[in-house]
């Protein structure tokens, strides 16, 4: 246990701490429950300091012996006096002294050569009366890596010490006879023989070393250091003590590396699948943009033509000379006429808008059907590299398999649904489209409840599955043509014209009404065009958003791996670097 060996103990402990912390990170999202537990236990052992304790009666020289063993690192050469309660010396941290418990004083010392050691000096067992203190002493004895049982060379029969020794692991006990230079050699020999008999009775097999009260003479300090280093804690204490764990760890890391490589390959395959799906969607968006813009331009022209024709028809009827003839009942007939024209043109525009929009939507959905058709093929050909029985990522395989299966099934349903819409008659198309709106709330409620009941369990099951896939964001969204001119304006115009008492007044009222009417028509044309075109744009945008949502689970899975794998890969590289260092330490040991 010379300085070189002690410093190496601190070095290998840090290496093992680093490797185990990184292994914990890599294992975090794996199924390796036993491996996780083993690593946690291993880390706990590695993080524990190498505890060296001494037990004995008062005045036998425990403190002096420990101080000499560690080259005066406890309290120098001046001595410490009688130890009270428990003093725990820890090395490697900044110098400090704290009360760690009722009976424990923890003393931190800076000594690189002793980094990782915890030396425990305890009060003589013959003076321990407090049961709590006695229990605390017993805990330290059980935690120790090396336990020195210290006896005065002329007094080895202290029963209280022997009672404690019978409760600890015999393999870590080292017996020390102190003050051997203060007694006759024959007396020391008799004491050692007596000690051997007591050891036999207690079932303890351990070496006995003699040390002197003062430096010089026949002293066993160096022999004790060599024995403890080679036979108890090892030249490299942590590595030697955990040799079997390190071998198991290396084997586990080899298996983990193989599994991780398959996981990385699976990720690469999934990225390829997702890129193909994205490319199909991007190509569709690019190709459909011109189609949507053309539809919007056609709708704009249709609205303008219809409203201009409406305006011309109404203005043509506002001939002051013929108003009385055309509308004998005054404002009532005129209001009824304008409302009839209004509704006729609204219906005509609605029919044309619906027809043009439906044709475009059906063409759009036919393109989406092609996107889903490609996606189905990509999922069918998706390479499955991770194995279900993989001890590290088996559950991930099950999860991915289930997720891919669900997404693939939903994509097939959506493809078939779009196919049905794309080829439906005008009447059936609108029924299917409107059905999405009627069932949206039921679907939402069913999802909240976690199950589908009533009508959902019947013939509408396919619809529910589709709305579950598509998210029903476009539900109820369709370009709607409102009244061409507001009812209030119509009634106001009719009253003004009917109130004229003479032809000149009639001409004046008609001119005012026509101007007001044209201004309102211009506003209506602008507002209606913007509203319908915005609705069309939003409808296609949401439909595309629904398509993208169909792949959200698969996309999220790939994105999560894209973040996790580089981190885990970096940790694995660090782990293998640490393992190479451990191998080097083992070779040096």
Secondary structure by P-SEA (a helix, b strand, c coil): ccaaaaaaaaaaaaaaaaaaaaaaaaaccccaaaaaaaaaaaaaaaaccbbbbbbbcccccaaaaaaaaacccccccccccccccbbbbbcccccccccccccbbbbbbbccccccbbbbbbccccccccaaaaaaaaaaaaaccbbbbccccccccaaaaaaaaaacccccbbbbbcccccccaaaaaaaaaaaaaaaaaacbbbbbbbbbcccccccaaaaaaaaaaccccccaaaaaaaaaaaaaaaaaaaaaaaaaaaaaaaaaaaaaaaaaaaaaaaaaaaaaaaaaaaaaaaaaaaaaaaaaaaaaaaaaacccccccccccccaaaaaaaaaaaaaaaaaaaaaaaaaaaaaaaaaaaaaaaaaaaaaaaaaaaccccccccccccaaaaaaaaaaaaaaaaaaaaaaaaaaaaaaccaaaaaaaaaaaaaaaaaaaaaaaaccccccccccaaaaaaaaaaaccccccccccccccccaaaaaaaaaaaaacccaaaaaaaaaaaaaaaaaaaaaaaaaaaaaaaaaaaaaaaaaaaaaaaaaaaaaaaaaaaaacaaaaaaaaaaaaaaaaaaaaaaaac
